[in-house]
Amino acid sequence: MGKKMPIVVTLEPGTYYWCTCGETKKQPFCDGSHQGTEFEPQVFKIAERKQVAICNCQRTHNPPFCDGTHFNII
């Protein structure tokens, strides 16, 4: 599992792969660490350059973006 706080990054337009297994060394992006598990990265696209808060606890209800769910994790 990832960390509780989101990762705030500025992303350029393009396609990204959000880690859903929490094992990547490149949080919040997939590095293939899920291989051999039931997890698959979530593909998302950014249309214009913008700053986003990417979920790092893997429990958001709005993947891959942080929705504050980490505040409820004990």
PQR file with spaces between the fields and no chain letter, atoms N, CA, C, O and H, PARSE charges and radii, in Angstrom:
ATOM       1  N    MET     1       0.843   -1.184    0.000 -0.4000 1.5000
ATOM       2  CA   MET     1       0.000    0.000    0.000 -0.0000 2.0000
ATOM       3  C    MET     1       0.881    1.238    0.000  0.5500 1.7000
ATOM       4  O    MET     1       1.993    1.220    0.528 -0.5500 1.4000
ATOM       5  N    GLY     2       0.384    2.302   -0.589 -0.4000 1.5000
ATOM       6  CA   GLY     2       1.119    3.557   -0.670 -0.0000 2.0000
ATOM       7  C    GLY     2       1.064    4.330    0.633  0.5500 1.7000
ATOM       8  O    GLY     2       0.660    3.801    1.668 -0.5500 1.4000
ATOM       9  H    GLY     2      -0.519    2.317   -1.018  0.4000 1.0000
ATOM      10  N    LYS     3       1.466    5.563    0.573 -0.4000 1.5000
ATOM      11  CA   LYS     3       1.458    6.464    1.719 -0.0000 2.0000
ATOM      12  C    LYS     3       0.100    7.139    1.825  0.5500 1.7000
ATOM      13  O    LYS     3      -0.711    7.061    0.902 -0.5500 1.4000
ATOM      14  H    LYS     3       1.794    5.993   -0.268  0.4000 1.0000
ATOM      15  N    LYS     4      -0.148    7.801    2.948 -0.4000 1.5000
ATOM      16  CA   LYS     4      -1.445    8.437    3.149 -0.0000 2.0000
ATOM      17  C    LYS     4      -1.648    9.724    2.357  0.5500 1.7000
ATOM      18  O    LYS     4      -2.738    9.958    1.835 -0.5500 1.4000
ATOM      19  H    LYS     4       0.511    7.865    3.697  0.4000 1.0000
ATOM      20  N    MET     5      -0.627   10.554    2.259 -0.4000 1.5000
ATOM      21  CA   MET     5      -0.803   11.855    1.625 -0.0000 2.0000
ATOM      22  C    MET     5      -0.699   11.761    0.103  0.5500 1.7000
ATOM      23  O    MET     5       0.079   10.960   -0.416 -0.5500 1.4000
ATOM      24  H    MET     5       0.259   10.364    2.683  0.4000 1.0000
ATOM      25  N    PRO     6      -1.480   12.575   -0.617 -0.5600 1.5000
ATOM      26  CA   PRO     6      -1.406   12.560   -2.081  0.2800 2.0000
ATOM      27  C    PRO     6      -0.082   13.149   -2.566  0.5500 1.7000
ATOM      28  O    PRO     6       0.626   13.823   -1.819 -0.5500 1.4000
ATOM      29  N    ILE     7       0.227   12.884   -3.806 -0.4000 1.5000
ATOM      30  CA   ILE     7       1.403   13.445   -4.452 -0.0000 2.0000
ATOM      31  C    ILE     7       0.909   14.526   -5.402  0.5500 1.7000
ATOM      32  O    ILE     7       0.145   14.247   -6.327 -0.5500 1.4000
ATOM      33  H    ILE     7      -0.348   12.336   -4.412  0.4000 1.0000
ATOM      34  N    VAL     8       1.343   15.752   -5.174 -0.4000 1.5000
ATOM      35  CA   VAL     8       0.937   16.878   -6.012 -0.0000 2.0000
ATOM      36  C    VAL     8       2.009   17.076   -7.075  0.5500 1.7000
ATOM      37  O    VAL     8       3.178   17.301   -6.763 -0.5500 1.4000
ATOM      38  H    VAL     8       1.963   15.978   -4.423  0.4000 1.0000
ATOM      39  N    VAL     9       1.596   16.988   -8.333 -0.4000 1.5000
ATOM      40  CA   VAL     9       2.529   17.114   -9.453 -0.0000 2.0000
ATOM      41  C    VAL     9       1.895   17.958  -10.553  0.5500 1.7000
ATOM      42  O    VAL     9       0.672   18.040  -10.668 -0.5500 1.4000
ATOM      43  H    VAL     9       0.646   16.805   -8.587  0.4000 1.0000
ATOM      44  N    THR    10       2.740   18.574  -11.347 -0.4000 1.5000
ATOM      45  CA   THR    10       2.278   19.262  -12.542 -0.0000 2.0000
ATOM      46  C    THR    10       2.536   18.322  -13.709  0.5500 1.7000
ATOM      47  O    THR    10       3.676   17.927  -13.958 -0.5500 1.4000
ATOM      48  H    THR    10       3.733   18.507  -11.254  0.4000 1.0000
ATOM      49  N    LEU    11       1.481   17.968  -14.416 -0.4000 1.5000
ATOM      50  CA   LEU    11       1.584   17.023  -15.527 -0.0000 2.0000
ATOM      51  C    LEU    11       1.395   17.728  -16.857  0.5500 1.7000
ATOM      52  O    LEU    11       0.571   18.632  -16.994 -0.5500 1.4000
ATOM      53  H    LEU    11       0.555   18.288  -14.214  0.4000 1.0000
ATOM      54  N    GLU    12       2.167   17.296  -17.819 -0.4000 1.5000
ATOM      55  CA   GLU    12       2.040   17.764  -19.193 -0.0000 2.0000
ATOM      56  C    GLU    12       0.970   16.921  -19.889  0.5500 1.7000
ATOM      57  O    GLU    12       0.657   15.826  -19.421 -0.5500 1.4000
ATOM      58  H    GLU    12       2.836   16.561  -17.708  0.4000 1.0000
ATOM      59  N    PRO    13       0.409   17.402  -20.984 -0.5600 1.5000
ATOM      60  CA   PRO    13      -0.571   16.594  -21.716  0.2800 2.0000
ATOM      61  C    PRO    13       0.036   15.241  -22.085  0.5500 1.7000
ATOM      62  O    PRO    13       1.187   15.157  -22.514 -0.5500 1.4000
ATOM      63  N    GLY    14      -0.754   14.194  -21.911 -0.4000 1.5000
ATOM      64  CA   GLY    14      -0.274   12.866  -22.257 -0.0000 2.0000
ATOM      65  C    GLY    14      -1.039   11.779  -21.538  0.5500 1.7000
ATOM      66  O    GLY    14      -2.030   12.040  -20.856 -0.5500 1.4000
ATOM      67  H    GLY    14      -1.688   14.262  -21.563  0.4000 1.0000
ATOM      68  N    THR    15      -0.567   10.556  -21.699 -0.4000 1.5000
ATOM      69  CA   THR    15      -1.161    9.374  -21.082 -0.0000 2.0000
ATOM      70  C    THR    15      -0.272    8.927  -19.932  0.5500 1.7000
ATOM      71  O    THR    15       0.950    8.862  -20.066 -0.5500 1.4000
ATOM      72  H    THR    15       0.238   10.343  -22.253  0.4000 1.0000
ATOM      73  N    TYR    16      -0.898    8.618  -18.800 -0.4000 1.5000
ATOM      74  CA   TYR    16      -0.188    8.223  -17.598 -0.0000 2.0000
ATOM      75  C    TYR    16      -0.771    6.927  -17.052  0.5500 1.7000
ATOM      76  O    TYR    16      -1.910    6.569  -17.353 -0.5500 1.4000
ATOM      77  H    TYR    16      -1.891    8.670  -18.691  0.4000 1.0000
ATOM      78  N    TYR    17       0.023    6.232  -16.248 -0.4000 1.5000
ATOM      79  CA   TYR    17      -0.379    4.958  -15.665 -0.0000 2.0000
ATOM      80  C    TYR    17      -0.229    5.045  -14.157  0.5500 1.7000
ATOM      81  O    TYR    17       0.886    5.061  -13.636 -0.5500 1.4000
ATOM      82  H    TYR    17       0.948    6.524  -16.004  0.4000 1.0000
ATOM      83  N    TRP    18      -1.355    5.102  -13.457 -0.4000 1.5000
ATOM      84  CA   TRP    18      -1.384    5.236  -12.008 -0.0000 2.0000
ATOM      85  C    TRP    18      -1.235    3.867  -11.360  0.5500 1.7000
ATOM      86  O    TRP    18      -1.933    2.922  -11.728 -0.5500 1.4000
ATOM      87  H    TRP    18      -2.261    5.089  -13.880  0.4000 1.0000
ATOM      88  N    CYS    19      -0.336    3.760  -10.404 -0.4000 1.5000
ATOM      89  CA   CYS    19      -0.113    2.507   -9.686 -0.0000 2.0000
ATOM      90  C    CYS    19      -1.315    2.195   -8.803  0.5500 1.7000
ATOM      91  O    CYS    19      -1.758    3.045   -8.032 -0.5500 1.4000
ATOM      92  H    CYS    19       0.231    4.528  -10.105  0.4000 1.0000
ATOM      93  N    THR    20      -1.843    0.979   -8.914 -0.4000 1.5000
ATOM      94  CA   THR    20      -2.953    0.546   -8.067 -0.0000 2.0000
ATOM      95  C    THR    20      -2.519   -0.489   -7.041  0.5500 1.7000
ATOM      96  O    THR    20      -3.282   -0.815   -6.132 -0.5500 1.4000
ATOM      97  H    THR    20      -1.483    0.288   -9.540  0.4000 1.0000
ATOM      98  N    CYS    21      -1.293   -1.014   -7.175 -0.4000 1.5000
ATOM      99  CA   CYS    21      -0.832   -2.049   -6.248 -0.0000 2.0000
ATOM     100  C    CYS    21      -0.093   -1.462   -5.048  0.5500 1.7000
ATOM     101  O    CYS    21      -0.015   -2.104   -4.000 -0.5500 1.4000
ATOM     102  H    CYS    21      -0.673   -0.749   -7.914  0.4000 1.0000
ATOM     103  N    GLY    22       0.448   -0.259   -5.185 -0.4000 1.5000
ATOM     104  CA   GLY    22       1.174    0.387   -4.103 -0.0000 2.0000
ATOM     105  C    GLY    22       2.617   -0.068   -3.957  0.5500 1.7000
ATOM     106  O    GLY    22       3.296    0.345   -3.017 -0.5500 1.4000
ATOM     107  H    GLY    22       0.384    0.263   -6.036  0.4000 1.0000
ATOM     108  N    GLU    23       3.097   -0.900   -4.857 -0.4000 1.5000
ATOM     109  CA   GLU    23       4.457   -1.437   -4.749 -0.0000 2.0000
ATOM     110  C    GLU    23       5.483   -0.728   -5.631  0.5500 1.7000
ATOM     111  O    GLU    23       6.679   -0.996   -5.519 -0.5500 1.4000
ATOM     112  H    GLU    23       2.546   -1.235   -5.621  0.4000 1.0000
ATOM     113  N    THR    24       5.038    0.160   -6.493 -0.4000 1.5000
ATOM     114  CA   THR    24       5.956    0.842   -7.404 -0.0000 2.0000
ATOM     115  C    THR    24       7.017    1.643   -6.668  0.5500 1.7000
ATOM     116  O    THR    24       6.783    2.127   -5.561 -0.5500 1.4000
ATOM     117  H    THR    24       4.066    0.377   -6.584  0.4000 1.0000
ATOM     118  N    LYS    25       8.148    1.778   -7.268 -0.4000 1.5000
ATOM     119  CA   LYS    25       9.220    2.626   -6.727 -0.0000 2.0000
ATOM     120  C    LYS    25       9.115    4.036   -7.301  0.5500 1.7000
ATOM     121  O    LYS    25       9.898    4.916   -6.944 -0.5500 1.4000
ATOM     122  H    LYS    25       8.339    1.385   -8.168  0.4000 1.0000
ATOM     123  N    LYS    26       8.136    4.250   -8.201 -0.4000 1.5000
ATOM     124  CA   LYS    26       7.951    5.543   -8.870 -0.0000 2.0000
ATOM     125  C    LYS    26       6.607    6.167   -8.500  0.5500 1.7000
ATOM     126  O    LYS    26       5.952    6.763   -9.356 -0.5500 1.4000
ATOM     127  H    LYS    26       7.500    3.535   -8.492  0.4000 1.0000
ATOM     128  N    GLN    27       6.186    6.043   -7.248 -0.4000 1.5000
ATOM     129  CA   GLN    27       4.880    6.566   -6.845 -0.0000 2.0000
ATOM     130  C    GLN    27       4.671    7.967   -7.390  0.5500 1.7000
ATOM     131  O    GLN    27       5.589    8.784   -7.315 -0.5500 1.4000
ATOM     132  H    GLN    27       6.717    5.559   -6.553  0.4000 1.0000
ATOM     133  N    PRO    28       3.521    8.275   -7.928 -0.5600 1.5000
ATOM     134  CA   PRO    28       2.312    7.467   -7.979  0.2800 2.0000
ATOM     135  C    PRO    28       2.160    6.683   -9.288  0.5500 1.7000
ATOM     136  O    PRO    28       1.088    6.147   -9.570 -0.5500 1.4000
ATOM     137  N    PHE    29       3.217    6.618  -10.074 -0.4000 1.5000
ATOM     138  CA   PHE    29       3.107    6.008  -11.396 -0.0000 2.0000
ATOM     139  C    PHE    29       3.601    4.571  -11.404  0.5500 1.7000
ATOM     140  O    PHE    29       4.504    4.209  -10.650 -0.5500 1.4000
ATOM     141  H    PHE    29       4.087    7.054   -9.845  0.4000 1.0000
ATOM     142  N    CYS    30       3.009    3.766  -12.252 -0.4000 1.5000
ATOM     143  CA   CYS    30       3.327    2.353  -12.373 -0.0000 2.0000
ATOM     144  C    CYS    30       4.743    2.147  -12.910  0.5500 1.7000
ATOM     145  O    CYS    30       5.182    2.839  -13.828 -0.5500 1.4000
ATOM     146  H    CYS    30       2.275    4.060  -12.865  0.4000 1.0000
ATOM     147  N    ASP    31       5.449    1.177  -12.313 -0.4000 1.5000
ATOM     148  CA   ASP    31       6.762    0.780  -12.833 -0.0000 2.0000
ATOM     149  C    ASP    31       6.798   -0.711  -13.168  0.5500 1.7000
ATOM     150  O    ASP    31       7.867   -1.269  -13.416 -0.5500 1.4000
ATOM     151  H    ASP    31       5.092    0.614  -11.567  0.4000 1.0000
ATOM     152  N    GLY    32       5.621   -1.356  -13.175 -0.4000 1.5000
ATOM     153  CA   GLY    32       5.539   -2.778  -13.508 -0.0000 2.0000
ATOM     154  C    GLY    32       5.626   -3.701  -12.305  0.5500 1.7000
ATOM     155  O    GLY    32       5.620   -4.921  -12.473 -0.5500 1.4000
ATOM     156  H    GLY    32       4.753   -0.903  -12.973  0.4000 1.0000
ATOM     157  N    SER    33       5.709   -3.156  -11.097 -0.4000 1.5000
ATOM     158  CA   SER    33       5.827   -3.985   -9.891 -0.0000 2.0000
ATOM     159  C    SER    33       4.625   -4.893   -9.667  0.5500 1.7000
ATOM     160  O    SER    33       4.710   -5.845   -8.891 -0.5500 1.4000
ATOM     161  H    SER    33       5.714   -2.166  -10.961  0.4000 1.0000
ATOM     162  N    HIS    34       3.516   -4.617  -10.326 -0.4000 1.5000
ATOM     163  CA   HIS    34       2.308   -5.420  -10.165 -0.0000 2.0000
ATOM     164  C    HIS    34       2.377   -6.762  -10.902  0.5500 1.7000
ATOM     165  O    HIS    34       1.509   -7.614  -10.709 -0.5500 1.4000
ATOM     166  H    HIS    34       3.447   -3.844  -10.956  0.4000 1.0000
ATOM     167  N    GLN    35       3.392   -6.958  -11.737 -0.4000 1.5000
ATOM     168  CA   GLN    35       3.500   -8.184  -12.522 -0.0000 2.0000
ATOM     169  C    GLN    35       3.356   -9.407  -11.616  0.5500 1.7000
ATOM     170  O    GLN    35       3.999   -9.495  -10.571 -0.5500 1.4000
ATOM     171  H    GLN    35       4.096   -6.266  -11.894  0.4000 1.0000
ATOM     172  N    GLY    36       2.502  -10.350  -12.029 -0.4000 1.5000
ATOM     173  CA   GLY    36       2.271  -11.563  -11.251 -0.0000 2.0000
ATOM     174  C    GLY    36       1.206  -11.416  -10.188  0.5500 1.7000
ATOM     175  O    GLY    36       0.973  -12.343   -9.413 -0.5500 1.4000
ATOM     176  H    GLY    36       1.979  -10.279  -12.879  0.4000 1.0000
ATOM     177  N    THR    37       0.549  -10.251  -10.136 -0.4000 1.5000
ATOM     178  CA   THR    37      -0.536  -10.031   -9.164 -0.0000 2.0000
ATOM     179  C    THR    37      -1.832   -9.787   -9.930  0.5500 1.7000
ATOM     180  O    THR    37      -1.845   -9.774  -11.161 -0.5500 1.4000
ATOM     181  H    THR    37       0.738   -9.498  -10.765  0.4000 1.0000
ATOM     182  N    GLU    38      -2.905   -9.598   -9.201 -0.4000 1.5000
ATOM     183  CA   GLU    38      -4.193   -9.295   -9.829 -0.0000 2.0000
ATOM     184  C    GLU    38      -4.342   -7.817  -10.170  0.5500 1.7000
ATOM     185  O    GLU    38      -5.343   -7.424  -10.769 -0.5500 1.4000
ATOM     186  H    GLU    38      -2.895   -9.609   -8.201  0.4000 1.0000
ATOM     187  N    PHE    39      -3.369   -6.993   -9.802 -0.4000 1.5000
ATOM     188  CA   PHE    39      -3.435   -5.551  -10.028 -0.0000 2.0000
ATOM     189  C    PHE    39      -3.014   -5.172  -11.443  0.5500 1.7000
ATOM     190  O    PHE    39      -2.156   -5.816  -12.047 -0.5500 1.4000
ATOM     191  H    PHE    39      -2.555   -7.312   -9.315  0.4000 1.0000
ATOM     192  N    GLU    40      -3.631   -4.119  -11.953 -0.4000 1.5000
ATOM     193  CA   GLU    40      -3.281   -3.508  -13.239 -0.0000 2.0000
ATOM     194  C    GLU    40      -3.250   -2.002  -13.024  0.5500 1.7000
ATOM     195  O    GLU    40      -4.053   -1.483  -12.249 -0.5500 1.4000
ATOM     196  H    GLU    40      -4.328   -3.596  -11.462  0.4000 1.0000
ATOM     197  N    PRO    41      -2.357   -1.294  -13.679 -0.5600 1.5000
ATOM     198  CA   PRO    41      -2.346    0.165  -13.536  0.2800 2.0000
ATOM     199  C    PRO    41      -3.602    0.773  -14.160  0.5500 1.7000
ATOM     200  O    PRO    41      -4.196    0.199  -15.073 -0.5500 1.4000
ATOM     201  N    GLN    42      -3.987    1.918  -13.665 -0.4000 1.5000
ATOM     202  CA   GLN    42      -5.116    2.637  -14.251 -0.0000 2.0000
ATOM     203  C    GLN    42      -4.571    3.693  -15.201  0.5500 1.7000
ATOM     204  O    GLN    42      -3.764    4.543  -14.826 -0.5500 1.4000
ATOM     205  H    GLN    42      -3.504    2.385  -12.923  0.4000 1.0000
ATOM     206  N    VAL    43      -5.035    3.613  -16.434 -0.4000 1.5000
ATOM     207  CA   VAL    43      -4.625    4.570  -17.459 -0.0000 2.0000
ATOM     208  C    VAL    43      -5.467    5.829  -17.312  0.5500 1.7000
ATOM     209  O    VAL    43      -6.684    5.760  -17.146 -0.5500 1.4000
ATOM     210  H    VAL    43      -5.691    2.922  -16.739  0.4000 1.0000
ATOM     211  N    PHE    44      -4.796    6.992  -17.375 -0.4000 1.5000
ATOM     212  CA   PHE    44      -5.543    8.244  -17.399 -0.0000 2.0000
ATOM     213  C    PHE    44      -4.831    9.226  -18.305  0.5500 1.7000
ATOM     214  O    PHE    44      -3.617    9.154  -18.497 -0.5500 1.4000
ATOM     215  H    PHE    44      -3.807    7.048  -17.509  0.4000 1.0000
ATOM     216  N    LYS    45      -5.608   10.145  -18.858 -0.4000 1.5000
ATOM     217  CA   LYS    45      -5.066   11.121  -19.799 -0.0000 2.0000
ATOM     218  C    LYS    45      -5.233   12.530  -19.258  0.5500 1.7000
ATOM     219  O    LYS    45      -6.224   12.859  -18.606 -0.5500 1.4000
ATOM     220  H    LYS    45      -6.594   10.203  -18.702  0.4000 1.0000
ATOM     221  N    ILE    46      -4.246   13.340  -19.545 -0.4000 1.5000
ATOM     222  CA   ILE    46      -4.278   14.753  -19.195 -0.0000 2.0000
ATOM     223  C    ILE    46      -4.287   15.527  -20.508  0.5500 1.7000
ATOM     224  O    ILE    46      -3.406   15.342  -21.347 -0.5500 1.4000
ATOM     225  H    ILE    46      -3.441   13.072  -20.074  0.4000 1.0000
ATOM     226  N    ALA    47      -5.276   16.387  -20.686 -0.4000 1.5000
ATOM     227  CA   ALA    47      -5.446   17.110  -21.947 -0.0000 2.0000
ATOM     228  C    ALA    47      -4.635   18.400  -22.019  0.5500 1.7000
ATOM     229  O    ALA    47      -4.228   18.827  -23.099 -0.5500 1.4000
ATOM     230  H    ALA    47      -5.992   16.537  -20.004  0.4000 1.0000
ATOM     231  N    GLU    48      -4.406   19.011  -20.868 -0.4000 1.5000
ATOM     232  CA   GLU    48      -3.637   20.260  -20.843 -0.0000 2.0000
ATOM     233  C    GLU    48      -2.774   20.278  -19.592  0.5500 1.7000
ATOM     234  O    GLU    48      -3.097   19.628  -18.598 -0.5500 1.4000
ATOM     235  H    GLU    48      -4.737   18.664  -19.990  0.4000 1.0000
ATOM     236  N    ARG    49      -1.693   21.011  -19.640 -0.4000 1.5000
ATOM     237  CA   ARG    49      -0.775   21.089  -18.491 -0.0000 2.0000
ATOM     238  C    ARG    49      -1.538   21.581  -17.268  0.5500 1.7000
ATOM     239  O    ARG    49      -2.201   22.617  -17.306 -0.5500 1.4000
ATOM     240  H    ARG    49      -1.430   21.540  -20.447  0.4000 1.0000
ATOM     241  N    LYS    50      -1.430   20.808  -16.165 -0.4000 1.5000
ATOM     242  CA   LYS    50      -2.097   21.242  -14.940 -0.0000 2.0000
ATOM     243  C    LYS    50      -1.514   20.538  -13.728  0.5500 1.7000
ATOM     244  O    LYS    50      -0.893   19.480  -13.830 -0.5500 1.4000
ATOM     245  H    LYS    50      -0.892   19.966  -16.133  0.4000 1.0000
ATOM     246  N    GLN    51      -1.731   21.156  -12.585 -0.4000 1.5000
ATOM     247  CA   GLN    51      -1.300   20.587  -11.323 -0.0000 2.0000
ATOM     248  C    GLN    51      -2.433   19.723  -10.789  0.5500 1.7000
ATOM     249  O    GLN    51      -3.591   20.141  -10.776 -0.5500 1.4000
ATOM     250  H    GLN    51      -2.235   22.016  -12.502  0.4000 1.0000
ATOM     251  N    VAL    52      -2.091   18.515  -10.348 -0.4000 1.5000
ATOM     252  CA   VAL    52      -3.090   17.583   -9.835 -0.0000 2.0000
ATOM     253  C    VAL    52      -2.575   16.940   -8.553  0.5500 1.7000
ATOM     254  O    VAL    52      -1.368   16.870   -8.321 -0.5500 1.4000
ATOM     255  H    VAL    52      -1.150   18.176  -10.358  0.4000 1.0000
ATOM     256  N    ALA    53      -3.498   16.477   -7.731 -0.4000 1.5000
ATOM     257  CA   ALA    53      -3.157   15.706   -6.529 -0.0000 2.0000
ATOM     258  C    ALA    53      -3.515   14.256   -6.829  0.5500 1.7000
ATOM     259  O    ALA    53      -4.688   13.893   -6.919 -0.5500 1.4000
ATOM     260  H    ALA    53      -4.479   16.535   -7.919  0.4000 1.0000
ATOM     261  N    ILE    54      -2.477   13.433   -6.982 -0.4000 1.5000
ATOM     262  CA   ILE    54      -2.667   12.027   -7.310 -0.0000 2.0000
ATOM     263  C    ILE    54      -2.741   11.233   -6.008  0.5500 1.7000
ATOM     264  O    ILE    54      -1.919   11.417   -5.111 -0.5500 1.4000
ATOM     265  H    ILE    54      -1.524   13.728   -6.909  0.4000 1.0000
ATOM     266  N    CYS    55      -3.734   10.349   -5.915 -0.4000 1.5000
ATOM     267  CA   CYS    55      -3.900    9.520   -4.728 -0.0000 2.0000
ATOM     268  C    CYS    55      -2.667    8.656   -4.519  0.5500 1.7000
ATOM     269  O    CYS    55      -2.127    8.086   -5.467 -0.5500 1.4000
ATOM     270  H    CYS    55      -4.402   10.199   -6.645  0.4000 1.0000
ATOM     271  N    ASN    56      -2.229    8.564   -3.279 -0.4000 1.5000
ATOM     272  CA   ASN    56      -1.069    7.760   -2.930 -0.0000 2.0000
ATOM     273  C    ASN    56      -1.430    6.688   -1.911  0.5500 1.7000
ATOM     274  O    ASN    56      -0.576    5.886   -1.533 -0.5500 1.4000
ATOM     275  H    ASN    56      -2.667    9.027   -2.508  0.4000 1.0000
ATOM     276  N    CYS    57      -2.692    6.660   -1.457 -0.4000 1.5000
ATOM     277  CA   CYS    57      -3.120    5.626   -0.507 -0.0000 2.0000
ATOM     278  C    CYS    57      -3.844    4.482   -1.232  0.5500 1.7000
ATOM     279  O    CYS    57      -4.137    3.454   -0.622 -0.5500 1.4000
ATOM     280  H    CYS    57      -3.386    7.311   -1.764  0.4000 1.0000
ATOM     281  N    GLN    58      -4.129    4.655   -2.511 -0.4000 1.5000
ATOM     282  CA   GLN    58      -4.808    3.685   -3.361 -0.0000 2.0000
ATOM     283  C    GLN    58      -6.247    3.402   -2.917  0.5500 1.7000
ATOM     284  O    GLN    58      -6.795    2.354   -3.257 -0.5500 1.4000
ATOM     285  H    GLN    58      -3.891    5.491   -3.006  0.4000 1.0000
ATOM     286  N    ARG    59      -6.862    4.310   -2.172 -0.4000 1.5000
ATOM     287  CA   ARG    59      -8.233    4.095   -1.701 -0.0000 2.0000
ATOM     288  C    ARG    59      -9.221    5.158   -2.182  0.5500 1.7000
ATOM     289  O    ARG    59     -10.380    5.157   -1.767 -0.5500 1.4000
ATOM     290  H    ARG    59      -6.416    5.162   -1.897  0.4000 1.0000
ATOM     291  N    THR    60      -8.779    6.048   -3.038 -0.4000 1.5000
ATOM     292  CA   THR    60      -9.656    7.104   -3.527 -0.0000 2.0000
ATOM     293  C    THR    60     -10.892    6.526   -4.219  0.5500 1.7000
ATOM     294  O    THR    60     -10.857    5.423   -4.764 -0.5500 1.4000
ATOM     295  H    THR    60      -7.838    6.049   -3.375  0.4000 1.0000
ATOM     296  N    HIS    61     -11.965    7.281   -4.185 -0.4000 1.5000
ATOM     297  CA   HIS    61     -13.182    6.913   -4.919 -0.0000 2.0000
ATOM     298  C    HIS    61     -13.236    7.652   -6.250  0.5500 1.7000
ATOM     299  O    HIS    61     -14.226    7.570   -6.977 -0.5500 1.4000
ATOM     300  H    HIS    61     -11.994    8.177   -3.742  0.4000 1.0000
ATOM     301  N    ASN    62     -12.157    8.380   -6.562 -0.4000 1.5000
ATOM     302  CA   ASN    62     -12.057    9.151   -7.802 -0.0000 2.0000
ATOM     303  C    ASN    62     -10.682    8.910   -8.441  0.5500 1.7000
ATOM     304  O    ASN    62      -9.939    9.858   -8.693 -0.5500 1.4000
ATOM     305  H    ASN    62     -11.353    8.447   -5.972  0.4000 1.0000
ATOM     306  N    PRO    63     -10.348    7.644   -8.701 -0.5600 1.5000
ATOM     307  CA   PRO    63      -9.003    7.344   -9.197  0.2800 2.0000
ATOM     308  C    PRO    63      -8.700    8.001  -10.533  0.5500 1.7000
ATOM     309  O    PRO    63      -9.571    8.074  -11.401 -0.5500 1.4000
ATOM     310  N    PRO    64      -7.503    8.467  -10.703 -0.5600 1.5000
ATOM     311  CA   PRO    64      -6.339    8.392   -9.824  0.2800 2.0000
ATOM     312  C    PRO    64      -6.190    9.590   -8.902  0.5500 1.7000
ATOM     313  O    PRO    64      -5.166    9.745   -8.237 -0.5500 1.4000
ATOM     314  N    PHE    65      -7.207   10.433   -8.863 -0.4000 1.5000
ATOM     315  CA   PHE    65      -7.085   11.695   -8.140 -0.0000 2.0000
ATOM     316  C    PHE    65      -7.507   11.562   -6.681  0.5500 1.7000
ATOM     317  O    PHE    65      -8.438   10.827   -6.351 -0.5500 1.4000
ATOM     318  H    PHE    65      -8.039   10.307   -9.403  0.4000 1.0000
ATOM     319  N    CYS    66      -6.814   12.279   -5.828 -0.4000 1.5000
ATOM     320  CA   CYS    66      -7.110   12.270   -4.401 -0.0000 2.0000
ATOM     321  C    CYS    66      -8.492   12.850   -4.136  0.5500 1.7000
ATOM     322  O    CYS    66      -8.865   13.881   -4.697 -0.5500 1.4000
ATOM     323  H    CYS    66      -6.058   12.876   -6.096  0.4000 1.0000
ATOM     324  N    ASP    67      -9.253   12.169   -3.268 -0.4000 1.5000
ATOM     325  CA   ASP    67     -10.560   12.681   -2.866 -0.0000 2.0000
ATOM     326  C    ASP    67     -10.641   12.883   -1.354  0.5500 1.7000
ATOM     327  O    ASP    67     -11.721   13.119   -0.811 -0.5500 1.4000
ATOM     328  H    ASP    67      -8.950   11.332   -2.813  0.4000 1.0000
ATOM     329  N    GLY    68      -9.499   12.790   -0.679 -0.4000 1.5000
ATOM     330  CA   GLY    68      -9.465   12.994    0.771 -0.0000 2.0000
ATOM     331  C    GLY    68      -9.686   11.731    1.589  0.5500 1.7000
ATOM     332  O    GLY    68      -9.703   11.792    2.818 -0.5500 1.4000
ATOM     333  H    GLY    68      -8.622   12.598   -1.120  0.4000 1.0000
ATOM     334  N    THR    69      -9.856   10.587    0.931 -0.4000 1.5000
ATOM     335  CA   THR    69     -10.078    9.328    1.646 -0.0000 2.0000
ATOM     336  C    THR    69      -8.980    9.051    2.660  0.5500 1.7000
ATOM     337  O    THR    69      -9.238    8.440    3.697 -0.5500 1.4000
ATOM     338  H    THR    69      -9.842   10.538   -0.068  0.4000 1.0000
ATOM     339  N    HIS    70      -7.743    9.497    2.374 -0.4000 1.5000
ATOM     340  CA   HIS    70      -6.616    9.224    3.282 -0.0000 2.0000
ATOM     341  C    HIS    70      -6.840    9.793    4.676  0.5500 1.7000
ATOM     342  O    HIS    70      -6.206    9.344    5.630 -0.5500 1.4000
ATOM     343  H    HIS    70      -7.533    9.994    1.532  0.4000 1.0000
ATOM     344  N    PHE    71      -7.736   10.779    4.813 -0.4000 1.5000
ATOM     345  CA   PHE    71      -8.016   11.329    6.144 -0.0000 2.0000
ATOM     346  C    PHE    71      -8.729   10.329    7.049  0.5500 1.7000
ATOM     347  O    PHE    71      -8.713   10.469    8.272 -0.5500 1.4000
ATOM     348  H    PHE    71      -8.252   11.144    4.038  0.4000 1.0000
ATOM     349  N    ASN    72      -9.361    9.308    6.437 -0.4000 1.5000
ATOM     350  CA   ASN    72     -10.115    8.313    7.194 -0.0000 2.0000
ATOM     351  C    ASN    72      -9.332    7.042    7.462  0.5500 1.7000
ATOM     352  O    ASN    72      -9.867    6.111    8.066 -0.5500 1.4000
ATOM     353  H    ASN    72      -9.373    9.194    5.443  0.4000 1.0000
ATOM     354  N    ILE    73      -8.082    6.975    7.031 -0.4000 1.5000
ATOM     355  CA   ILE    73      -7.263    5.781    7.236 -0.0000 2.0000
ATOM     356  C    ILE    73      -6.609    5.856    8.605  0.5500 1.7000
ATOM     357  O    ILE    73      -6.003    6.865    8.967 -0.5500 1.4000
ATOM     358  H    ILE    73      -7.647    7.730    6.541  0.4000 1.0000
ATOM     359  N    ILE    74      -6.739    4.794    9.342 -0.4000 1.5000
ATOM     360  CA   ILE    74      -6.155    4.741   10.697 -0.0000 2.0000
ATOM     361  C    ILE    74      -4.717    4.316   10.598  0.5500 1.7000
ATOM     362  O    ILE    74      -4.034    4.206   11.616 -0.5500 1.4000
ATOM     363  H    ILE    74      -7.232    3.975    9.048  0.4000 1.0000
